[in-house]
Structures are given as structure tokens and as C-alpha cells.
Amino acid sequence: MDIMSIVIAAAVVSVVGILAGILLGVASEKFKVEVDEKEIAIRDLLPGNNCGGCGYPGCDGLAAAIAKGEAKANGCPVGGEEVAKTIAEIVGGDADTVKMVAHVMCAGDCNKAKDAYEYVGPKNCKIAANAPGGGPKGCSYGCMGYGSCVAVCQFDAIKIIDGIAVVDKDKCKSCGMCVAECPRNIIEMIPYDAGAVVECNSNDFGKDVKAVCQTGCIGCGICQKNCPQDAITVENFLAKVDYDKCTGCGTCKEKCPVKIIK
């Protein structure tokens, strides 16, 4: 191959490279995606757990939704009040935060609740729930205590104590993973400063509750009759607290004959 052929080849490659660069530049300009600076700023503030507690596909999804006005500034339960306030400053408006925490609506520990039989199998709530009677616990509404909620909590906020799950509300980040994991649906999100909580989830008639648990709600209605704020109602043999009305006066706790209101 002579020198001239090499020069021509080099020139052709150079021209093709220049043309390709020009075409790529034009294409990138024509098809570029506009970046929302608000979205980037919001995403930088989010904790990055991607837990799904906000209802969106990870932190990126929530950041985009907040920037578009489709989600509130306090949409991230893990970030908490401080993150919500900073995001509110970026997008405008009020953070409007009320800290919510998970709470296990069961007080039927090993000393107060009976088992229907001895369970032999994987210590997993979802698997045990498929056993006869929905699990070995006599109360089919109660916590089985095998810790499936503990396994999914990223914040070490749940422990099994005396056979039931107990949430440390100061560690809870309100992600909702435990709520979704519990096969008996006994974990609820309640206000951090809730004045009263009925720690029971049973809809059985009173005498049936007493047969399997010393401390279950018997649906007697005494709390409802004595609440000065009309903050408690009894539905399907179970007392329910309206946290917006409850002032934490303690009357219901004092009057409850089975001491299930905390």
C-alpha cells in the first residue's frame, strides 16, 4: 500500500467521524429531554430507601410526582417532617405533616392468648397463616409472632416480645412495609401522638374473645358511652378510635373492663 492510499483512507475516516459527530450533536439537541431542576433538587433530599411507602415506584418516581404537583411535599414518610418542610420550600405550599407510625393492634402475648395447637413448620407468618385455622393462635385475628414484619423492616423498628410484634414508634419511619407484609392485617398506621389506641383487631363476639384471649376487646361499648369527645365507636364488636377527635383524656382507658385501651 502506497502513501497516497494511506492518506486517502485517513481522510475518509476523518470526514466520516466529523459527519457522525455533527449528526450526533444535531440528534442530541433535537431529542434531548428537558430536565426539571425542581425534580433533581427534590430527589437529592429524599433518603433513597426506595421502600415504596409513598405509593410511587421508588424515590425517583415520588420526586417526579412532587415536581409535577401530583404528590404532596410530605409524600415521603421516611424523610419525615424536616424533609417535607424543605421540599415545600422548593415547590411552594405547606408541608402539612402529621407523623404516622405503625402500631400492632394486638396485646395477646404468650401470657394472655391461647394457642389452639402446637405448630410445627417454618416460622413465617404468611406460611403459618395457611395452616389449619389460619395458624396455631386461638384468636384468628391476633399476631402470630413469627416476625415476618421484623424481616421487612429496614429500620429495626419492630421486635418480637413475648410472642407478639411490638413497634418502637421512635424508630418507625412510616414506610408501610410491615403493614403490607402482615397476613392478618393487624398493623395500622396511626398518629405518633395518638391519645388512645385499642390494641385488638378481633371482630368476634365477646364470649368468643374471652375464650382465647384474656385481654381482647369484647365490644361492650363502655368506652363509647363514656367518651366525652365521641371519639370511640364500636363496630362489629370492636372499639375504634377516631384519632382526629381523641384528646387523650384517658377516660376510655380507665373505664375499659379488659384494659385493652392504651
N, C-alpha and C positions, 0 to 999 in steps of 0.2 A: 504494500500500500504506500503510495507516494504522499508527499507533504500536502499537496493540494486536496487530496481526498480527506485527509485528517482535518484540514481547515474547514472544508465544506461541511463535514459531519458535525464539527463543533459548533459551527454557525447555525446549522439546522436545529440542534439541541437547544442552543441558547434562545433562538426565536420561539421554539415551541414552549420553552419554560416561561418566557416573557408573556406569551399569549395566554398560557394557562394561569399565570399569576393575575393577569388583568381580568380574565373571566371569573376567577375565584373571588377577586375583590368586588366585582360588579354583583355577583351572586350573593355574597355575604351581605352587601348593602341592601339588595333588593329583598332578601328573605330574612333579614335579621329580626329577632324577637325583641320588642321593646321591654326593657327591664324596669319594673316598678320599684323605685327606691324605697318606698314605704314597706313593701313586702320584704325586701332584703333586711331593712332595719328591724322589722318585727321578728323575722326568722332568727336574727342574731340574739334576740332577747329570750327566745324560747329555749327551754332546757335541753331539748334533743333526746328525750326518752322515747319518743315515738310510740307511746303507750296506747294511743287511740282513745284515751279518756275524754277527749274533746269532741269525739264523733267524726273526726276527719282522718284521712289516711296519713297520719304522721304529722310532724311539726311543719313540714313544707306545705302540706295541704291546709293546715289551720292558718299559717301566715298569709297564704294567698287569699283565703276566705275573709280574714280580717281586713286586709288591704282593700278588698273589693266591697267591703261593707256587708258581707254575707254572714259574718260572725261577730260576736261582741269582743270587746277588748279583754274581757275576763274569761275568754274561751278556754284558756289553758288552766286546768285545775292544779297541775303540778307546779306551775310557776307561782301561783298564789297572788296575794294582794299587791306586792311590790312590782311584779312583772306586769300585772294588769294596769296599774297606775301609769307605768312608763309607756306602755303601748297606747293607753288612752291619750297621752300627751302627743304621741305621733299621729294618731288618726283623728283626734278630737273627740270630745264627749266625755262621759263619766265612766269610771271603771266599774262602779256599782257592784262591788264584791261582797259576797257573803260566803265565808269559808264553810265548805261542806266536808264532812268526814264520814268514813264507813263505820257502820255500827252493826254488830251481830245481834239480831233480835231473838236471843235465846239465853237463858240463865240456867238451863238444865244441865248442870255439870255432873260429874260422876257421883256426887253425894246426893243429888236431888232428883235425877232422872233414872228410870229403869231401862234395862235392855230386855228385849223380847227373847233373844237367844244369843249364843256365843258365835261371833262372826269369825270365820277363817277365810282369809283372802287378802288381796292387795289392799294396803292401807291408802286408799284413794277414794275420795267422796263420790266421784262420779261412777266408779266401778261398784262401790258398795251400795249405791242407790238402786242398782239393778238386781240386788239380792232380794230374797223373799221379804215382803212387807216394806220394800223401799229402803232396806237397811236394818241393822240389828236394834237400833234405838226404839224403845217402846213408843215414843212420840214421833209420828211420821213427819212432823213439822220442824223438829229440833235439829240442832247442829250435831253432826256425826263425829266431828273432832278428828278427822284423819288428815286435815291440813292441806287440802287442795288449794285453798285460798292463800295459805302461807307460801306455797310453792310459786305462785304467780306474782306475789307482791314484790316489787322491785325496791321497796324502801324499808324492808324489815319492820313493818308496822303491825304485823299480826303474829301472835303466838298462840299455841295450844296450851291452855291452862286448865287443869282438872277435867280434861276431856271436851272442852269447847274452845272455839276460836275467840280470842279477845283482841280488839284493835287498840293500839296506842294512838290516840287521836292527835297527839303532838307530832308523831312521825308520819301519819297518813297524809298523802298528797292528793287525795280525791281522784285518782286515775280511773277508778271503777273496775279494775281488772278482777278484784275479788268478787264484786257483785256479779259479774258475768260468769265467773267460774263456779260459783256455788250452785249445786244441782237442786237444792231445796229453796233457793231464793229467799234466804233469811238474812242476807246482808243488805242494808239500806244506806243511802246517803242522807245524812241528817245535818242540820246546822251544828257547827262546832260548839256553840254556846246554847244548845237546846236545853230548855228548862226542865223538861221531863221526858223520859223515854220508857216505853213499855217494852220490856225485854222478853217478848214472847211473840210467836208467829202462828200459834195454833188456832184453828177455826173449829175445833171440836167442842162439843157440849161440856159444861163444867165438870160433871162427874167423870167423864171420859179423860179429861185432862188430869184430874187428881189421881186417876188410876195409874198413870205412868210418870207423873212429874209432881213434885211437892210444891213447885213454885210457878207453875204455868198460870196464865190468865184464865179465869173461869167465867168471864163475861158477865159478872154480877151487876155491873153498871153503877156501883157505888161511886167510883171516880167521876163518872159522868154527872151524876146527881149533885155532887159536892163541888165541882169545879166552878169557881166564881167567874171565870172568863169564858165559859162554854167552849173550852179548848179540847175537850175529850168527848169522843163519841164511841159507842160500842156497835160494831158491825160484824155479823157472823161470829158472835161470841168472843170477839177480840177487841180490846180497847185500842183506840188510835188517837194519837196526839196531833193537833193542828199546831205546828211549831210557830206559825205566824201569830197565833192568839196567845200561846202559852207565855206566862210571865215568870214561871219558875217559883211560884209561891209555896209549893210543897204540899198543898192540901191533898192532892191525889195520892202522893206517896204515903202520907200519914193515914189516909182512910183505906188504902188497899189492903184487903184481908190476907192476901197471899204474898204481899211485899214484892211484887214484880215490877213496880214502877220505880225507876232510879232517877 
